[in-house]
Amino acid sequence: MKKKIFILFLSIITGTAHAEFSTKAKSAFLIDYDSGTEIVAKNADVLMPPSSMIKLMTLVVLFDEIKAGRISMDDRITVGKNADYNDPKWYPASKICLVEGQTITVRDLILGLIVLSGGDASVVVAEKLAGSEAAFTKMMQDKARAIDMPQSTFGNASGLPDPNNLMTSRELATLAYHIISDYPDIYPMFATKRFEFGEHKTDWCREWGRTHTVNYNKLLFIMPGADGLKTGHTADGGYGMVASSNVGGRRLIGIINGFNGKGHDALAGEMKKLLNYGYANTTNKLFYHAGDKIAAIPVWYGRAPHVIATVEKNFAITLPKSNSMAGLRVLARYNDPLAAPIAKGDQVGEIIAEQNGVVIARAPLVAMDKVSKTQFLGRVFRNLRVMFGGR
């Protein structure tokens, strides 16, 4: 068995890179959704308080329950005393304004978390799914590790100040990617600009609800194509935002944290600047669509002589507009031959894009169809052909 490397694309053009992005935020991170290529990275791997951006993980745990059919959007959940608006911890915090004993639909909990950044809603979710907020943080951490977020830790479900609430901008981008790709039926809810909860139980909450209906994510109002995800703010951590936009069919994911501008409007302006920087200075080149035939790899002891290798999702490269092909090559790597049996979807190699010797994108090559193993006599005849110089 030999490792084969096949060059699919090669460019030796040279040029200059785009200018660096400048921001006063302590951390900023920008990636292209299709390629996963990093466009901007400032302190992207530094753990910082995520404030209400942590609610994205709270939502993901809930989304998994919905996806598995264990809970539905129309289910009603009873509010416990820890989510009651009379608890002093909710006085200065963002909330839906809930009362112990009332019930609320899962759909309204989600919208309350997304639009109103309802910390009380996060407690209702946590207690429903895990029995307590403390137990729920274990579910959050387990989910984080499962989707390649090795550093994030969680002290609560709401993002209220806690020394264990720590995330990096890179891992927040991973979380955003997961939400967009794994919950396509739910993700459009993140573009909701206004939500008015219609089941308040006290006059004080009804007044609160009358004046709190607009999404804290002001990017939705100032940037065409923006469709999510979540903002956050604490006095110590400053302002932060996880954002995504789809402009001209190209999606970018941006993260800002530790921004000390004047409110959510200034935060949205800074995020718009970050996203527009990505669109203005970089471009995508799509090499393969999901399902395209990339290589025919020989199979040893297979009922078919080859297995067709493809990619499960589009394989795209993000490059500077000023130098879109400089030093670029795309490679397919795989073992030749592969041993049968091979199941459909098995990884059979990988596709790699390198620029000036640095890997900028990679994806697994997978089997387009299964290849079963030949019976015993077939393997004998194959060995005889090899012994006598055949293939």
C-alpha positions as CSV (number, residue, x, y, z in Angstrom):
1,M,0.0,0.0,0.0
2,K,1.4,3.3,-1.0
3,K,0.5,6.9,0.0
4,K,-0.3,8.8,-3.2
5,I,-0.4,12.6,-3.6
6,F,-2.1,13.9,-6.6
7,I,-1.9,17.6,-7.6
8,L,-5.3,18.8,-8.6
9,F,-4.5,22.5,-9.1
10,L,-1.2,24.5,-9.1
11,S,-0.5,28.2,-9.4
12,I,2.9,30.0,-9.0
13,I,1.7,33.6,-9.4
14,T,3.1,35.9,-6.8
15,G,1.6,39.1,-5.4
16,T,0.9,41.1,-2.2
17,A,-1.5,40.4,0.7
18,H,-4.2,42.7,1.8
19,A,-3.8,45.2,4.7
20,E,-4.4,44.2,8.3
21,F,-7.7,44.9,10.0
22,S,-7.6,47.3,12.9
23,T,-10.0,47.3,15.9
24,K,-10.0,48.5,19.5
25,A,-11.8,45.3,20.6
26,K,-9.6,43.0,22.7
27,S,-10.4,40.1,20.5
28,A,-11.6,39.8,16.9
29,F,-12.0,36.8,14.6
30,L,-13.4,36.4,11.1
31,I,-13.7,33.3,9.0
32,D,-15.3,32.3,5.7
33,Y,-18.1,29.8,6.3
34,D,-17.6,27.7,3.2
35,S,-13.8,27.3,3.4
36,G,-13.2,27.8,7.1
37,T,-10.3,30.0,6.2
38,E,-9.2,32.5,8.9
39,I,-9.3,36.1,7.6
40,V,-8.8,38.1,10.8
41,A,-7.4,36.8,14.1
42,K,-6.7,39.1,17.0
43,N,-6.3,37.3,20.3
44,A,-8.6,34.6,18.9
45,D,-7.4,31.9,21.3
46,V,-7.5,34.0,24.5
47,L,-10.1,32.9,27.0
48,M,-12.5,35.8,27.9
49,P,-15.8,36.2,29.5
50,P,-18.4,35.6,26.8
51,S,-21.3,37.4,28.7
52,S,-24.6,36.6,27.0
53,M,-22.9,35.1,24.0
54,I,-22.8,32.0,26.2
55,K,-26.5,31.6,25.6
56,L,-25.7,30.2,22.1
57,M,-24.5,27.1,23.9
58,T,-27.6,27.0,26.0
59,L,-29.6,27.1,22.8
60,V,-27.6,24.4,21.1
61,V,-28.3,22.0,23.9
62,L,-32.0,22.8,23.5
63,F,-31.8,22.5,19.8
64,D,-30.4,19.0,20.1
65,E,-33.5,18.0,22.2
66,I,-35.8,19.4,19.5
67,K,-33.8,17.7,16.7
68,A,-34.1,14.4,18.6
69,G,-37.8,14.8,19.0
70,R,-37.7,14.8,22.8
71,I,-39.2,18.3,22.9
72,S,-41.2,20.4,20.5
73,M,-41.6,24.1,19.8
74,D,-45.1,24.1,21.1
75,D,-44.4,22.3,24.4
76,R,-45.0,24.5,27.5
77,I,-42.5,24.6,30.3
78,T,-43.2,25.7,33.9
79,V,-41.1,28.6,35.2
80,G,-39.3,27.9,38.5
81,K,-38.4,30.3,41.3
82,N,-34.9,30.7,40.0
83,A,-36.2,32.3,36.9
84,D,-38.7,34.6,38.6
85,Y,-38.1,38.3,37.8
86,N,-38.3,39.1,41.5
87,D,-35.0,37.4,42.1
88,P,-32.5,40.3,42.6
89,K,-30.0,38.9,40.1
90,W,-32.5,39.7,37.3
91,Y,-33.0,43.4,38.3
92,P,-30.2,44.7,36.1
93,A,-30.1,41.8,33.7
94,S,-31.8,41.2,30.4
95,K,-34.9,39.1,30.7
96,I,-38.3,38.2,29.3
97,C,-39.8,39.0,32.7
98,L,-41.2,35.7,33.9
99,V,-43.1,34.7,37.1
100,E,-42.7,31.5,39.0
101,G,-45.5,29.0,38.2
102,Q,-46.4,30.4,34.8
103,T,-45.8,28.4,31.6
104,I,-44.1,29.4,28.4
105,T,-43.7,27.7,25.1
106,V,-40.3,26.5,23.9
107,R,-40.7,28.7,20.8
108,D,-41.1,31.8,23.1
109,L,-38.1,30.7,25.2
110,I,-35.9,30.6,22.1
111,L,-37.1,34.0,20.8
112,G,-36.7,35.4,24.3
113,L,-33.1,34.1,24.4
114,I,-32.3,35.4,20.9
115,V,-34.0,38.7,20.8
116,L,-34.3,39.8,24.4
117,S,-31.2,37.9,25.6
118,G,-33.4,36.5,28.4
119,G,-31.3,35.2,31.2
120,D,-34.5,34.0,32.9
121,A,-35.3,32.0,29.8
122,S,-31.9,30.3,30.0
123,V,-32.6,29.1,33.6
124,V,-36.0,27.7,32.5
125,V,-34.3,25.7,29.7
126,A,-31.5,24.5,32.1
127,E,-33.9,23.3,34.8
128,K,-36.2,21.6,32.3
129,L,-33.4,19.7,30.6
130,A,-31.1,18.9,33.5
131,G,-33.0,19.6,36.7
132,S,-30.7,22.4,37.8
133,E,-28.5,25.1,36.2
134,A,-25.4,23.5,37.7
135,A,-26.2,20.1,36.1
136,F,-27.0,21.9,32.8
137,T,-23.5,23.4,32.7
138,K,-22.1,19.8,32.4
139,M,-24.3,19.3,29.4
140,M,-23.0,22.5,27.9
141,Q,-19.4,21.5,28.4
142,D,-20.0,18.0,27.0
143,K,-21.5,19.5,23.9
144,A,-18.7,21.9,23.5
145,R,-16.1,19.1,23.6
146,A,-18.2,17.1,21.1
147,I,-18.0,20.0,18.5
148,D,-14.3,20.7,18.9
149,M,-14.4,23.4,21.5
150,P,-11.7,22.2,23.9
151,Q,-11.1,25.3,25.9
152,S,-14.5,26.7,26.8
153,T,-15.9,26.4,30.3
154,F,-19.3,27.2,31.7
155,G,-20.4,28.4,35.1
156,N,-24.0,29.1,34.3
157,A,-26.5,29.1,31.3
158,S,-27.1,32.9,31.2
159,G,-23.7,34.5,31.0
160,L,-24.1,36.4,34.2
161,P,-20.6,37.1,35.6
162,D,-19.0,33.8,36.8
163,P,-15.3,33.0,36.9
164,N,-16.0,29.7,35.0
165,N,-17.7,31.4,32.1
166,L,-14.8,31.5,29.6
167,M,-14.7,31.1,25.8
168,T,-12.3,32.1,23.0
169,S,-13.4,34.0,19.9
170,R,-12.2,31.0,17.8
171,E,-14.5,28.6,19.7
172,L,-17.4,31.1,19.5
173,A,-16.9,30.9,15.7
174,T,-17.0,27.1,15.9
175,L,-20.2,27.3,17.8
176,A,-21.8,29.7,15.3
177,Y,-20.7,27.4,12.4
178,H,-22.3,24.5,14.2
179,I,-25.6,26.3,14.7
180,I,-25.8,27.5,11.1
181,S,-24.9,24.1,9.6
182,D,-26.6,21.7,11.9
183,Y,-29.9,23.4,12.6
184,P,-31.0,24.9,9.2
185,D,-34.7,24.8,10.1
186,I,-34.1,26.8,13.4
187,Y,-31.4,29.2,12.3
188,P,-33.7,31.7,10.6
189,M,-35.0,32.6,14.1
190,F,-31.7,34.4,14.7
191,A,-32.7,37.0,12.2
192,T,-35.8,38.0,14.2
193,K,-35.6,41.8,14.8
194,R,-38.5,42.1,17.2
195,F,-40.3,39.9,19.7
196,E,-43.1,40.9,22.0
197,F,-43.9,38.3,24.6
198,G,-47.7,38.2,25.0
199,E,-48.1,36.3,28.3
200,H,-46.8,38.6,31.0
201,K,-48.4,38.0,34.4
202,T,-47.9,41.3,36.2
203,D,-48.3,45.0,35.4
204,W,-44.6,45.6,36.0
205,C,-43.7,42.9,33.5
206,R,-46.3,44.1,31.0
207,E,-44.6,47.5,31.1
208,W,-41.2,45.9,30.8
209,G,-42.3,43.9,27.8
210,R,-43.8,47.0,26.1
211,T,-40.4,48.7,26.1
212,H,-38.3,45.7,25.5
213,T,-39.1,44.1,22.1
214,V,-36.1,45.0,19.8
215,N,-33.2,42.6,19.2
216,Y,-30.0,43.8,20.9
217,N,-28.2,42.7,17.7
218,K,-28.3,46.1,15.9
219,L,-26.3,44.6,13.0
220,L,-29.6,43.2,11.7
221,F,-30.9,46.7,11.1
222,I,-27.8,48.2,9.5
223,M,-26.2,45.5,7.3
224,P,-28.1,43.8,4.4
225,G,-27.4,40.1,4.6
226,A,-26.8,40.0,8.4
227,D,-28.9,37.2,9.9
228,G,-27.6,36.4,13.4
229,L,-26.5,35.6,16.0
230,K,-26.0,37.0,19.5
231,T,-24.6,39.9,21.5
232,G,-23.4,40.2,25.0
233,H,-22.3,42.8,27.6
234,T,-21.0,42.9,31.1
235,A,-19.3,45.8,32.9
236,D,-16.0,43.9,33.2
237,G,-16.0,42.1,29.9
238,G,-17.3,44.9,27.7
239,Y,-19.4,44.3,24.6
240,G,-19.2,41.3,22.4
241,M,-21.0,39.9,19.3
242,V,-21.2,36.6,17.4
243,A,-22.4,37.6,13.9
244,S,-23.0,36.1,10.5
245,S,-23.9,37.6,7.2
246,N,-24.6,36.2,3.7
247,V,-23.8,38.7,0.9
248,G,-23.9,37.6,-2.7
249,G,-24.2,34.0,-1.7
250,R,-21.0,34.1,0.5
251,R,-21.3,33.7,4.2
252,L,-18.8,35.1,6.8
253,I,-18.8,34.6,10.5
254,G,-17.4,37.3,12.7
255,I,-16.6,37.5,16.4
256,I,-15.8,40.6,18.5
257,N,-15.2,40.6,22.3
258,G,-13.9,43.0,24.8
259,F,-15.2,46.1,22.9
260,N,-15.6,49.2,25.0
261,G,-17.6,51.3,22.6
262,K,-20.8,53.2,23.5
263,G,-23.5,50.7,23.4
264,H,-24.9,48.1,21.0
265,D,-25.1,50.5,18.1
266,A,-21.3,51.1,18.3
267,L,-20.8,47.3,18.6
268,A,-22.9,46.8,15.5
269,G,-20.8,49.4,13.6
270,E,-17.6,47.7,14.6
271,M,-18.9,44.3,13.5
272,K,-20.1,45.7,10.2
273,K,-16.6,47.1,9.6
274,L,-15.1,43.6,10.3
275,L,-17.5,41.8,8.0
276,N,-17.2,44.4,5.2
277,Y,-13.4,44.1,5.5
278,G,-13.7,40.4,4.7
279,Y,-15.9,40.9,1.7
280,A,-13.8,43.8,0.4
281,N,-10.4,42.2,0.8
282,T,-10.9,38.5,0.1
283,T,-12.7,36.2,-2.4
284,N,-13.7,32.6,-2.6
285,K,-12.7,30.1,-5.3
286,L,-14.9,27.0,-5.3
287,F,-13.0,23.9,-6.5
288,Y,-15.5,21.1,-5.8
289,H,-19.2,20.8,-5.0
290,A,-20.4,18.2,-2.6
291,G,-20.7,15.0,-4.5
292,D,-18.2,15.8,-7.3
293,K,-16.0,13.0,-8.5
294,I,-12.4,13.9,-7.3
295,A,-10.5,10.6,-7.6
296,A,-11.0,7.0,-8.5
297,I,-8.9,5.0,-5.9
298,P,-8.0,1.4,-6.5
299,V,-9.5,-1.1,-4.1
300,W,-7.8,-4.3,-3.0
301,Y,-10.1,-7.4,-2.7
302,G,-13.1,-5.3,-3.7
303,R,-16.1,-6.3,-5.8
304,A,-15.4,-3.1,-7.7
305,P,-11.9,-2.2,-8.9
306,H,-12.2,1.4,-7.7
307,V,-14.0,3.6,-5.2
308,I,-15.0,7.1,-6.2
309,A,-13.8,9.8,-3.7
310,T,-15.8,12.9,-3.2
311,V,-16.4,15.6,-0.5
312,E,-19.4,15.9,1.7
313,K,-19.7,19.6,1.5
314,N,-18.4,22.2,-1.0
315,F,-14.6,22.6,-1.0
316,A,-13.7,26.3,-1.3
317,I,-10.6,28.4,-0.8
318,T,-10.6,32.0,0.5
319,L,-7.8,34.1,-0.8
320,P,-6.8,37.8,-0.8
321,K,-8.4,39.7,-3.8
322,S,-5.0,41.3,-4.5
323,N,-3.4,37.9,-4.9
324,S,-6.1,35.3,-5.4
325,M,-3.8,32.5,-6.8
326,A,-0.4,33.2,-5.3
327,G,1.6,30.1,-4.5
328,L,-1.6,27.9,-4.4
329,R,-1.9,24.2,-5.0
330,V,-4.7,21.7,-4.2
331,L,-3.7,18.1,-3.4
332,A,-5.6,14.9,-3.0
333,R,-3.9,12.4,-0.7
334,Y,-4.9,8.7,-0.2
335,N,-3.5,5.2,0.1
336,D,-3.3,3.1,-3.0
337,P,-4.8,0.6,-3.0
338,L,-7.5,0.7,-0.2
339,A,-8.6,-2.5,1.4
340,A,-12.2,-3.6,1.0
341,P,-14.8,-3.5,2.5
342,I,-15.5,0.3,2.2
343,A,-18.8,1.8,3.4
344,K,-20.4,4.8,1.7
345,G,-19.2,7.9,3.5
346,D,-16.0,6.3,4.9
347,Q,-13.0,8.6,4.8
348,V,-10.6,7.4,2.1
349,G,-8.2,10.3,2.0
350,E,-8.1,14.1,2.2
351,I,-8.0,17.1,0.0
352,I,-5.7,19.9,1.0
353,A,-5.1,23.5,-0.2
354,E,-1.7,24.9,0.4
355,Q,-0.5,28.5,-0.2
356,N,3.2,29.0,-0.1
357,G,3.6,25.7,1.7
358,V,1.0,26.6,4.4
359,V,-2.2,24.6,4.7
360,I,-5.1,27.0,4.3
361,A,-7.9,24.5,3.9
362,R,-8.5,20.8,4.2
363,A,-11.4,18.4,4.0
364,P,-11.8,14.6,4.1
365,L,-12.3,12.6,0.9
366,V,-15.1,10.2,1.4
367,A,-16.4,7.2,-0.5
368,M,-19.3,8.0,-2.8
369,D,-20.6,4.4,-2.7
370,K,-19.8,1.2,-0.8
371,V,-17.4,-1.4,-2.1
372,S,-18.0,-4.9,-0.7
373,K,-15.2,-7.4,-0.2
374,T,-14.9,-10.3,-2.7
375,Q,-15.5,-13.8,-1.6
376,F,-12.6,-16.2,-0.8
377,L,-12.2,-17.6,-4.3
378,G,-12.2,-14.1,-5.7
379,R,-9.4,-13.2,-3.4
380,V,-7.4,-16.3,-4.5
381,F,-7.8,-15.5,-8.2
382,R,-6.7,-11.9,-7.5
383,N,-3.6,-13.1,-5.7
384,L,-2.8,-15.5,-8.7
385,R,-3.1,-12.6,-11.1
386,V,-0.7,-10.5,-9.1
387,M,1.8,-13.4,-8.8
388,F,1.8,-13.8,-12.6
389,G,2.2,-10.1,-13.4
390,G,-1.4,-9.1,-13.6
391,R,-3.3,-6.5,-11.7
